[in-house]
């Protein structure tokens, strides 16, 4: 495992290789682990961890005795659930162009289920953010995010100011919390459910009504284990594929 001190270097190398790989053709053979270590000036342990992450994201495949090869899945956005990354980042690192065709927000009162998940009182104020993300123009995710107003420095006015700012319109919600409010998300607890698209979801995602989609429900916590927001991502899995890395214990 990589030490805490080496985590930033790991992210730097991961992002560098991810960017390069998205520009390479299908089947391109990457340099060996030893060559990557020498070229990038990092340890074999770090390179091994980076390659594991890239394989989980569906960008490469490692074949024992043959090497590591670039994978291209045209029309598909693929990501693992092991690490927290924003939707736009996932789409762009899959070699596609992210965009928002819906970006709305409003103040709402916490429902009983939301208050339980977010550990707040019923009817406490929340900011609800609704977004539809596209990849190369195709709708892939409809997202509803509920942010706890009273846990964000500056409260409602500060949140609304950021959401209205044209310069930050396309930023990830994770980025808002870190960049503007100094409340970075450290981890999340996720639930995954298969559902049929109702009329509303079918219209938003441009898919047939009752088509099977995936609901990814996550509660996101800060470093003190305090829940800051809940996200509900309705995913068109014909285009956006999810994977989970499972380790034997």
C-alpha positions in Angstrom: 0.0 0.0 0.0 1.1 3.6 -0.6 1.9 5.7 2.4 -0.1 8.8 3.2 2.9 10.9 2.2 3.0 9.3 -1.2 -0.7 9.7 -1.9 -0.4 13.0 -3.8 2.4 11.6 -6.0 0.1 8.6 -6.7 -2.7 10.9 -7.8 -0.3 12.9 -10.0 1.0 9.8 -11.8 -2.4 8.3 -12.1 -3.8 11.5 -13.8 -0.7 11.8 -16.0 -1.0 8.2 -17.3 -4.8 8.3 -17.5 -4.5 11.4 -19.8 -1.9 9.8 -22.0 -3.8 6.5 -22.3 -7.0 8.2 -23.5 -5.1 9.5 -26.5 -3.6 6.1 -27.4 -5.1 3.6 -29.9 -6.9 0.4 -29.0 -4.4 -2.4 -28.3 -1.4 -0.2 -27.8 1.1 -1.9 -25.5 2.3 0.2 -22.6 5.9 0.1 -21.4 6.8 -2.5 -18.8 6.4 -1.6 -15.1 10.2 -1.3 -14.8 10.3 1.1 -17.8 7.5 3.2 -16.3 9.3 3.4 -13.0 12.5 4.6 -14.7 10.6 7.0 -17.1 8.6 8.6 -14.3 11.1 8.3 -11.5 8.8 6.5 -9.0 8.7 3.2 -7.2 7.5 -0.1 -8.5 4.9 -0.2 -5.7 3.4 3.1 -6.8 3.3 2.1 -10.5 1.6 -1.2 -9.6 -1.1 0.7 -7.6 -1.7 3.1 -10.5 -2.0 0.3 -13.0 -4.5 -1.5 -10.8 -6.6 1.7 -10.7 -6.4 2.2 -14.5 -7.5 -1.4 -15.0 -10.5 -0.9 -12.6 -11.5 2.1 -14.7 -11.5 0.0 -17.8 -8.7 1.9 -19.6 -6.2 -0.9 -19.7 -6.0 -4.7 -19.5 -3.1 -6.6 -18.1 -2.3 -10.0 -19.7 0.1 -12.2 -17.7 3.3 -12.8 -19.7 2.3 -10.5 -22.5 2.0 -7.0 -21.0 -0.4 -4.2 -20.5 -2.7 -2.9 -23.3 -5.0 0.0 -23.9 -8.7 -0.8 -24.0 -11.1 1.3 -26.0 -14.9 0.8 -25.5 -16.5 3.1 -28.0 -19.6 4.8 -26.8 -19.0 3.6 -23.2 -18.0 5.5 -20.1 -16.6 3.1 -17.5 -15.6 3.7 -13.9 -14.8 1.8 -10.8 -16.6 2.6 -7.5 -13.4 2.3 -5.4 -12.5 6.0 -5.5 -14.7 9.2 -5.3 -14.5 11.2 -8.5 -16.9 13.7 -10.0 -19.1 12.6 -13.0 -17.5 15.2 -15.4 -14.0 14.0 -14.4 -15.0 10.3 -15.1 -16.5 11.3 -18.5 -13.5 13.3 -19.6 -11.0 10.7 -18.6 -12.9 8.2 -20.7 -12.0 10.3 -23.7 -15.4 11.9 -24.1 -16.7 15.5 -23.7 -18.8 16.2 -20.6 -21.6 18.7 -20.5 -24.6 19.7 -18.5 -28.0 20.0 -20.1 -29.8 20.6 -16.8 -28.4 22.5 -13.9 -31.0 23.7 -11.4 -31.1 24.2 -7.6 -33.6 25.1 -5.0 -34.1 25.1 -1.2 -36.1 22.2 0.2 -37.0 20.8 3.6 -35.5 17.5 4.6 -37.9 14.6 4.3 -37.9 11.9 7.0 -35.7 9.6 4.9 -33.2 12.4 4.1 -33.0 13.6 7.7 -32.2 10.0 8.8 -29.4 9.6 6.2 -27.9 13.0 6.8 -28.3 12.9 10.6 -30.3 16.1 10.8 -33.8 17.1 12.1 -36.8 16.6 9.8 -37.6 19.7 7.7 -34.1 21.1 8.2 -33.2 23.2 5.2 -31.3 21.6 2.3 -30.1 22.8 -1.1 -31.3 20.4 -3.8 -29.2 20.4 -7.0 -30.5 18.7 -10.2 -28.2 18.0 -13.0 -28.2 15.9 -16.3 -24.7 15.0 -17.4 -23.9 14.1 -21.0 -21.0 12.3 -22.6 -20.4 13.4 -26.3 -24.0 14.8 -26.2 -25.6 11.6 -24.9 -27.4 11.9 -21.5 -25.8 9.4 -19.1 -26.7 10.5 -15.6 -29.5 12.4 -13.9 -28.3 13.5 -10.5 -30.2 14.9 -7.4 -27.9 16.1 -4.7 -29.0 17.4 -1.3 -26.6 19.6 0.6 -27.0 20.4 4.3 -27.1 24.2 4.5 -26.3 24.5 8.2 -23.0 22.5 7.8 -21.6 24.7 5.0 -19.7 27.9 6.1 -21.7 30.9 5.0 -24.9 28.9 4.8 -27.5 29.4 2.1 -26.3 32.7 0.7 -22.8 31.4 0.2 -24.0 28.2 -1.5 -26.4 30.1 -3.8 -23.7 32.6 -4.7 -21.4 29.8 -5.9 -24.1 27.9 -7.7 -25.1 31.1 -9.6 -21.6 32.0 -10.6 -21.1 31.3 -14.4 -17.4 30.6 -13.8 -18.2 27.7 -11.5 -21.2 26.3 -13.3 -19.4 23.3 -14.7 -17.4 22.6 -11.6 -17.9 19.4 -9.6 -19.9 19.6 -6.4 -16.9 18.0 -4.7 -14.9 20.9 -5.9 -17.3 23.5 -4.4 -17.0 22.0 -1.0 -13.2 22.0 -1.0 -12.4 25.1 -3.0 -15.0 27.6 -1.7 -16.0 26.2 1.7 -13.0 24.2 2.9 -15.1 21.2 3.7 -13.7 18.5 1.5 -15.4 15.1 1.1 -13.3 12.3 2.5 -15.4 9.2 2.0 -18.9 8.0 1.1 -21.2 5.1 1.8 -23.0 3.9 -1.3 -26.1 1.8 -2.0 -26.8 0.4 -5.5 -30.2 -0.5 -6.8 -31.6 -1.6 -10.1 -34.8 0.3 -11.0 -37.1 0.8 -14.0 -37.1 4.3 -15.5 -40.3 6.1 -14.9 -41.7 8.8 -17.3 -39.7 11.6 -15.7 -36.3 9.7 -15.8 -37.0 8.4 -19.4 -37.5 12.0 -20.6 -34.4 13.3 -18.8 -32.1 10.4 -20.0 -33.7 10.1 -23.5 -34.5 6.4 -23.0 -37.6 4.2 -23.3 -39.9 4.3 -20.3 -39.4 1.2 -18.0 -35.9 0.6 -19.3 -33.7 -0.8 -16.5 -31.2 1.7 -15.1 -29.0 1.9 -12.0 -29.6 4.1 -8.9 -26.4 4.9 -7.0 -27.3 6.5 -3.7 -24.4 7.9 -1.7 -24.0 9.8 1.6 -20.8 11.8 1.6 -18.9 12.6 4.8 -16.2 15.1 5.8 -13.0 14.2 7.7 -14.9 14.3 11.0 -17.4 11.7 9.7 -20.2 14.3 9.5 -22.5 13.9 6.5 -22.5 16.9 4.2 -24.6 15.7 1.3 -26.6 12.9 -0.3 -26.4 12.2 -4.0 -28.8 10.1 -6.0 -27.4 9.3 -9.4 -29.8 7.7 -12.0 -27.4 6.0 -14.5 -28.1 5.0 -18.0 -25.9 1.8 -17.9 -26.1 1.3 -21.7 -23.5 4.1 -21.8 -22.1 4.5 -18.3 -20.7 1.3 -16.9 -19.9 0.7 -13.2 -17.4 -1.8 -11.9 -16.3 -2.9 -8.4 -12.9 -4.2 -7.4 -13.2 -7.0 -5.0 -10.3 -8.4 -3.0 -10.1 -11.9 -1.5 -9.7 -11.9 2.3 
